[in-house]
Amino acid sequence: MSTGLVRELWDYRDLFYFLTWRDIKIRYRQTALGAVWAVLQPLLATGVFTALFGRVARMPSDGIPYALFAFSALIPWTFFSTSLNTAANSLVGNAQLIRKVYFPRMALPGAAILACTMDFGISSVVLLLMMAYYHMSLSWRFFFWPLLLIQLIALTTGISLVLSAINVRYRDVKQALPFTIQILLFLTPVIYPISIIPQRYRMLVSLNPLTGIIETMRSTLLTNRTVDWSLVGTSLILTLAILAAGTIYFRRVERAFADTI
């Protein structure tokens, strides 16, 4: 990001806070369960995956209970899929605001993503309770989770900037994104460990930056797993490249949003 862009976003930080808090309230407005939905989705998915892949298909889980194995990956995956879906439609959903008032348009997808961090935090607490239930000791490397969350936010932001900008002109994004996210779930080591992938395909799998983030989150969580730093480095480089490309593209086309949307 350029210095000018950072300064502009800082000048509008109060608006950023307002939009984030608004998105959090809208998410749980008129819901009976409220914030319980933050953990219900990954917990239900964990139950289904444990029954199908852990017990029926006997999917390996690197020596830890499959439910814990799956849930530790579904937390970042749910954050990514939910925030990407919301952020990609954030400009179109705020068309009236964009037409009437000037502000950094980047604040809309950014606020949608930051609103999902509350769900991530609640789910992380549930994960710690699950670890206590399974008598799994917590590694000191768990303190890397906030850094990995920042990387996950950066990756989601970069992709969201591109998709939200394209969605202003072509509404096909809204139709194609849920299906694409479903496909990406099976291309990311969420329900299976990367260790079952043949070595000759590891480099190809590592080109998905989510692979490095999710695998590292698992590794920093549990004491019996080692961190693959080459995977971390590849994921970080790709994340920064995607964030930079997304920012450049968004800034290039955002002047036309008010006329197009």
LUMGUMI-173116 format. One record per atom (N, C-alpha, C): x, y, z. Coordinates in steps of 0.02 Angstrom, whole numbers, plus 50000, padded with zeros to 5 digits. Atoms other than C-alpha are relative to their C-alpha. Layout:
<rs>
XYZ
...
</rs>
This chain:
<rs>
500414994150000
500005000050000
500435006250000
499634993850002
500585017549962
499895003950064
500064995949940
500875030350099
499365004049999
500614996250006
499435040750033
499384996150017
500585004349986
498215026250042
499964998550075
500005001449928
498745021850220
499775006150039
500214993849966
498535040050273
499265001249992
500714999050013
496825040950192
499574995350042
500375004849960
496225025150278
500035001850074
499944997849930
496895031750444
499555005950014
500434994149991
495975048250421
499274998050006
500705002449998
494355038450397
499924994150049
500015005849954
494685026350541
499354999650039
500655000249963
493085031550633
499464996949957
500485003050045
492065027050480
500124992549994
499815007050003
493015010650469
499724996250060
500265003149939
492545006750649
499244999449997
500735000050004
490725011550619
499764994549952
500215005050048
490585000450464
500114992950026
499855006649972
491394985650553
499484998250053
500485001349947
490244987250704
499304999049971
500645000850033
488734989250589
499934993149970
500035006750030
489174973150497
499924994650052
500075004949946
489334963850662
499284999850024
500694999849976
487614969650719
499524997249948
500445002650053
486814965750551
500034992449997
499905007350005
487534948150555
499544996250048
500395003649949
486584943550714
499335003250015
500644996749988
485064954950699
499434995049989
500605004250003
483424945850732
500174992549993
499845007249998
484284929050760
499894997550071
500155002849934
483744917850904
500634997850036
499395002749969
485474910450933
500565005150007
499504994849994
486494926350909
500704997649982
499305001650013
488374923750923
500144992449998
499905007350003
488124904850939
500124997849928
499895001750070
488084904650748
500745000349982
499294999550014
489934909150755
500354993350004
499685006549991
490354891550812
499574994349974
500445005450021
488834881850754
500184997349932
499835002350068
489354881250571
500624995650000
499425004650000
491134874450599
499904993850043
500125005949959
490514862850737
499584994849963
500415004750038
489174855150627
500404996949943
499575002650053
490404853550484
500504995050028
499535004749968
491634845250603
499664993350014
500375006149986
490304832750655
499894995849938
500115003650063
489894828250475
500654997149974
499365002450025
491724826950423
500284994450043
499755005249956
492154816550576
499644993449986
500395006050013
490754804250538
500194997049932
499895002650068
491104802850351
500734998449987
499295000950018
492984805050336
500414996950057
499625002649944
493594800950511
499844992750016
500215006749980
492584785150542
499864995449941
500175004150058
491924778950375
500604999349953
499445000150048
493354783750257
500674998950034
499385001049963
494674782050395
500565004749976
499514995050021
495544797950341
500525001050056
499494998949948
497224799750433
499985007150026
500024993349969
497374814350553
500645001450038
499344998749971
499224814050598
500024998750075
499945002149930
498954805450765
499605003850051
500424996349953
497674817350841
499274998349985
500715001450013
495784815150860
499765003849939
500194996950063
494984818550692
499575006250010
500434994249987
493694830450766
500425006250014
499554994449985
495084841450834
500405002149938
499634998850062
496054839750672
499585004249951
500434996550047
494574845550568
499805006950026
500244993749973
493954859250684
500555005449999
499454995250001
495674867450695
500125003049931
499944997450068
495654869450506
499365003649978
500634996950019
493814874050491
499925007050028
500044993249972
494054889450601
500275005049949
499774995250051
495194898450475
499624999349934
500365000850063
494254890850327
499325003650003
500654996749993
492564897050392
500085007649998
499864992850003
493304914250420
500115002249928
499844998250069
493994914550243
499374999949956
500575000750044
492414908250157
499455005150016
500524995349980
491204919050257
500185007149984
499804993050012
492194935150248
500095001449926
499934999050072
492594932750063
499325000949967
500674999550027
490764930050022
499695006850016
500294993649978
490254945450122
500355005949967
499614994450026
491654956750063
499925000849925
500074999750073
491444952349879
499365003549980
500644996850015
489654958849887
499905006650038
500084994149957
489994973650002
499895006449961
500094993950039
490104986949866
499295000349971
500685000250029
488494981549779
499485000950055
500474999449945
487624980149947
499965007050030
499994993149975
488084998149988
499995005149943
500014995850060
487705005749818
499765007150014
500264993449984
486685020149889
500515004350036
499484996449963
488085025050007
500565002349954
499464998350046
489385024749868
499795005749954
500234994850046
488315035849756
499965006950034
500154993749966
488015049049889
500595003250037
499484997549956
489575050649997
500684997649977
499325002350015
491445050449964
500334997450064
499575003049948
492525039350074
500414994749965
499605005250031
493875026450039
499584993749989
500445005650015
492895012749951
500274993450029
499685005949972
494135000150018
499754998450070
500255001049932
493345002550189
499434995050002
500585004450000
491804992550138
500204992650002
499795007049993
492634975650099
500444998950061
499575000749941
493894978950238
499594999150063
500435000649941
492524981450368
499644993350002
500355006550003
491594965850309
500464994450023
499525005149979
493174955650336
500155000450075
499844999249929
493594962950506
499424997950045
500585002049960
491814959650566
500014992550014
499985007449991
492154940950545
500534997850050
499485001949952
493634941450665
499694998250068
500335001849937
492404940650811
499814992649999
500175007150006
491784923850748
500634995750008
499365003649994
493594918150732
500214999450073
499805000049930
493944923050912
499574995350042
500465004449962
492404914050981
500154992749985
499855006950019
492814898350883
500664997650029
499345001849972
494614898750945
499934998050074
500125001949930
493984898351125
499704993050004
500305006750002
492914883151083
500534994849984
499465004650017
494454875051006
500424998350062
499625001249938
495404877151170
499624995450047
500415004549958
493964868851262
500014992949973
499965006750030
494004854351139
500684996850015
499345002649984
495874852351169
500024997550072
500035002149930
495554851451356
499604993550007
500415006149998
494204838251326
500394993949976
499615005550027
495404827551224
500684999250036
499385000249962
496814830551350
500615001149956
499454998250044
497914838251217
500355006150028
499624994349973
499304849651278
500095005349946
499964994350045
499424866851201
500735002049990
499324998050015
501044871651114
500095007550011
499874992949992
501864888351153
499965003749933
500044997050066
501824891150965
499295002449984
500684997650010
499954894450982
499985007749998
499974992750000
500454912551010
500155002949930
499924997850069
500844913250823
499335000749965
500664999650031
498974911950788
499805007149981
500174993250020
498714930950791
500375002249937
499634998250059
500094932950661
499724996549938
500295003750056
499334919450552
499315002849982
500654996850014
497634927850571
500105006349959
499854994050039
498404944050506
500144998249928
499865002350069
499074934550356
499364997849965
500635002250029
497364926650329
499565006049981
500384994050016
496544943850336
500295003449938
499684996950058
497824950550211
499834996249936
500185004150059
497494936050091
499285001149980
500714999150014
495614937850105
499875007049973
500094993150024
495744956650081
500225000749927
499764999550068
496784954949923
499524997049950
500485003350045
495564942749843
499345003949998
500644996449995
494044952649904
500025006649961
499954993750037
494684968949828
499884998949926
500095001650071
494764960849657
499274998049986
500675002650013
493094951649670
499475005350010
500504994849988
492124966249744
500005005149945
499964995250056
492764977849607
499704997149936
500285003250060
492324965449469
499244999350007
500715001049988
490624962449550
499595006349987
500364993850015
490174980749526
499775000149927
500175000050071
490174978149337
499674993549978
500275006550021
489824959549321
499734996450062
500315003149940
488594952249447
500064992449999
499895007350002
489114934649395
500414997750061
499585001749943
490334935249541
499574997150057
500435002349946
488904933249665
499754992949988
500255006650017
488304917649574
500574994850001
499455004850008
490004909549544
500404999050064
499565000449941
490844913049712
499844994250047
500145005749954
489914900449824
500234993349971
499785006350031
490254886349700
500764999550000
499275000050001
492084891449684
500294998650069
499775001249931
492294891649873
499924992750019
500095007149987
491574874049883
500544995749968
499465003650034
492834867849756
500665001050036
499374998449966
494244876749847
500084996250066
499985003849937
493784867650008
500364993349990
499705006650012
494314851049930
500715000649972
499324998950023
495894858749857
500465002650056
499634997549942
496444864650030
500004994550053
499985005349949
497024852550168
499615001650063
500444998949943
495534855050281
499774993350028
500255006549978
494794837550288
500524994549995
499465004950006
496434828750250
500665003450015
499344997049986
498254831450302
500415000449936
499574999350059
499534837350176
500474994249993
499535005650001
500574822150222
499774994449953
500245005350044
499454810850114
500105001749926
499894997850069
499864820949957
500694997749978
499345002250025
501274813049854
500485005949994
499504994749998
502884822949863
500045003949935
499934996650064
502884826849678
499455005249987
500554995250008
501244836449698
500005005350056
499994995349944
501714845949857
500095007249978
499874993350024
502384860949762
499365003149970
500614997750031
500764862249664
499495002050054
500474998649946
499724861649824
500205006250039
499754994249962
500824874749908
499865006549964
500184993950036
500334887149771
499335002750021
500604997549967
498684888449862
500225003050067
499744997049938
499154901049999
499614997950063
500385002549942
497774894250112
500324993750028
499675006149977
498754878050121
500515001550055
499494998149951
500204886250212
499705002750064
500304997049941
499074896050329
499674994750044
500375005049962
497964881450381
500464994750029
499535005049974
499364868750396
500425002850056
499594997049947
500404880850500
499585001250062
500434999249942
498924884650613
499944993450038
500025006649967
498764866050648
500664998650035
499345001749973
500634864350676
500185004150061
499854995849943
500764879050795
499554998650059
500485001549947
499284872650894
500214994050042
499895006549968
499894855150936
500754998750008
499295001149984
501534849751015
500314994449958
499735005750036
501694833850910
500085001349925
499934998350070
501794843150743
500555005149991
499474995350015
503234852350663
499765004949947
500194994850047
503094868450564
500424999449937
499665000250065
503534867550378
500125007349979
499864992950011
504394884450361
500035001749926
500004998650072
504594882750172
499285001249976
500714999050016
502694881150161
499765006850025
500174993549972
502514896350273
500255005649955
499714994850042
503694906550165
499655000749933
500364999850065
502824901750002
499325003450008
500664997249988
501134906050075
500035007550013
499934992949984
501734922850141
500165004149938
499834996450062
502514928049975
499395000749955
500604999850042
500924923449881
499485004750029
500484995649967
499854932550009
500165007349987
499804993150011
500854948649993
499915002049927
500094998650071
500814947449803
499265001049983
500714999450012
498924944849802
499735006550030
500234993749968
498654959349924
500225006049959
499754994450040
499744970949820
499625000649934
500364999950063
498904965949656
499275002250009
500704998149986
497164967549732
499935007450014
500014992949983
497554984849802
500095004349937
499874996250062
498254991149636
499394999949954
500585000550045
496774984649536
499415003950028
500564996649969
495494991349659
500075007649993
499894992850004
496275008749662
499935002549928
500034998050070
496325008949473
499285000849976
500685000050027
494475005749448
499495003250047
500504997849951
493655012949605
499675006749982
500304993550018
493355030249527
499364999149960
500595001250042
492055022549412
499434996650038
500515003649964
491075013849550
499345003650003
500624996249992
489815027649578
499605000349935
500354999750064
489395028349392
499754993249977
500155006750024
489345009649365
499514996250044
500385004249953
488525002749520
499255001549998
</rs>
